[in-house]
């Protein structure tokens, strides 16, 4: 029987929300083993001079805890 733990992280990108998600998962997987799920909790963006300049995504990451 395994135990799944969840953490909340925020990814950022100046390209898109999808890019922010991909970068966040890639970065988290460098230090967290056994990632099992990702849930998008919230999306928002920074607007400067009427243009989106940065994308933010709050994620819930699930991963298995080793025995």
C-alpha positions in Angstrom: 0.0 0.0 0.0 1.4 3.4 -0.9 0.8 6.8 0.5 0.3 9.8 -1.8 1.4 13.2 -0.6 0.4 16.6 -2.2 2.1 19.9 -2.4 1.0 23.2 -3.9 3.4 25.0 -6.2 3.2 28.0 -8.6 4.7 27.9 -12.1 5.4 31.0 -14.2 6.1 31.7 -17.8 6.2 34.6 -20.2 4.9 32.4 -23.0 1.7 30.7 -21.9 -0.2 28.9 -19.1 0.7 25.6 -20.7 4.4 26.5 -20.7 4.1 27.5 -17.0 2.6 24.1 -16.2 5.3 22.1 -18.2 8.1 24.1 -16.6 6.8 23.7 -13.1 6.3 19.9 -13.4 9.8 19.5 -15.0 11.4 21.6 -12.2 9.6 19.8 -9.4 10.5 16.4 -10.9 14.2 17.2 -10.4 13.8 16.9 -6.6 10.6 15.0 -6.2 10.5 11.3 -7.1 7.4 9.3 -8.1 5.2 12.2 -9.3 1.8 10.7 -10.0 -0.6 13.6 -10.7 -1.0 17.3 -11.3 -4.2 19.3 -10.8 -4.5 22.9 -12.0 -5.9 25.0 -9.1 -5.8 28.5 -10.5 -4.5 30.5 -13.5 -3.8 34.2 -13.6 -1.7 36.7 -15.5 0.2 39.9 -15.1 -0.9 42.6 -17.5 1.4 45.5 -18.5 0.4 48.2 -21.0 -2.7 46.2 -21.9 -0.7 43.0 -22.8 -0.1 39.8 -20.8 3.5 39.8 -19.8 3.6 36.8 -17.4 1.4 33.7 -16.8 1.0 32.1 -13.4 -0.4 28.7 -12.6 -1.1 27.2 -9.1 -0.7 23.4 -9.2 -1.4 20.6 -6.8 1.3 17.9 -7.3 0.8 14.4 -6.1 3.6 12.0 -5.5 4.1 8.6 -3.8 6.0 8.4 -0.5 8.7 5.7 -0.5 8.4 2.9 2.1 
